[in-house]
Amino acid sequence: MRKIEEEIPIIWKKPHNSSNLLQIRTLSILLHQFIKRYRKRLKIQNIMIDLETPKNAAGFSNKTFVIKLHLKLKKGKILMAESKKRSLNDAMKNITREIDNQSRSTDRQRYHNSSRKHG
């Protein structure tokens, strides 16, 4: 029997008018892969995601994506990452790397502090 996994809420911060449905759908797939990877290790309460496709002064897209990700963990801690790349895939890889680094450093702090002698 397979264990039913708890749904992690994804809060989309105003998908930009300049973002099209295909981009949002692609990012959604990448987010679900991200959740699958981190679900157990980070114990995520919810995810807030913001996708922007900035435009230049003339109103044309400069073909970059800005993704901002806020992970709220069940312990109350918030991890944040931001990436600006020409592809959604590359931007999410960057964010994954950033979250990895942040979560590893908090793990190190926790284990480092727990081995200290008090008093």
ChimeraX attribute file (.defattr): number of C-alpha atoms within 10 A of each C-alpha:
attribute: neighborCount
match mode: 1-to-1
recipient: residues
	/A:1	3
	/A:2	4
	/A:3	5
	/A:4	6
	/A:5	7
	/A:6	8
	/A:7	10
	/A:8	14
	/A:9	11
	/A:10	16
	/A:11	13
	/A:12	14
	/A:13	13
	/A:14	10
	/A:15	16
	/A:16	13
	/A:17	8
	/A:18	14
	/A:19	15
	/A:20	11
	/A:21	10
	/A:22	9
	/A:23	17
	/A:24	16
	/A:25	11
	/A:26	12
	/A:27	19
	/A:28	15
	/A:29	12
	/A:30	16
	/A:31	17
	/A:32	14
	/A:33	12
	/A:34	15
	/A:35	19
	/A:36	10
	/A:37	12
	/A:38	15
	/A:39	17
	/A:40	9
	/A:41	8
	/A:42	18
	/A:43	15
	/A:44	20
	/A:45	19
	/A:46	18
	/A:47	20
	/A:48	15
	/A:49	22
	/A:50	16
	/A:51	22
	/A:52	18
	/A:53	21
	/A:54	18
	/A:55	13
	/A:56	9
	/A:57	8
	/A:58	6
	/A:59	8
	/A:60	11
	/A:61	14
	/A:62	12
	/A:63	12
	/A:64	17
	/A:65	22
	/A:66	19
	/A:67	21
	/A:68	19
	/A:69	24
	/A:70	17
	/A:71	21
	/A:72	18
	/A:73	15
	/A:74	12
	/A:75	10
	/A:76	10
	/A:77	11
	/A:78	14
	/A:79	16
	/A:80	16
	/A:81	18
	/A:82	18
	/A:83	20
	/A:84	20
	/A:85	16
	/A:86	14
	/A:87	14
	/A:88	21
	/A:89	14
	/A:90	14
	/A:91	21
	/A:92	24
	/A:93	16
	/A:94	18
	/A:95	21
	/A:96	19
	/A:97	13
	/A:98	17
	/A:99	21
	/A:100	13
	/A:101	12
	/A:102	15
	/A:103	15
	/A:104	12
	/A:105	11
	/A:106	12
	/A:107	12
	/A:108	12
	/A:109	11
	/A:110	11
	/A:111	10
	/A:112	10
	/A:113	11
	/A:114	10
	/A:115	8
	/A:116	8
	/A:117	6
	/A:118	6
	/A:119	3
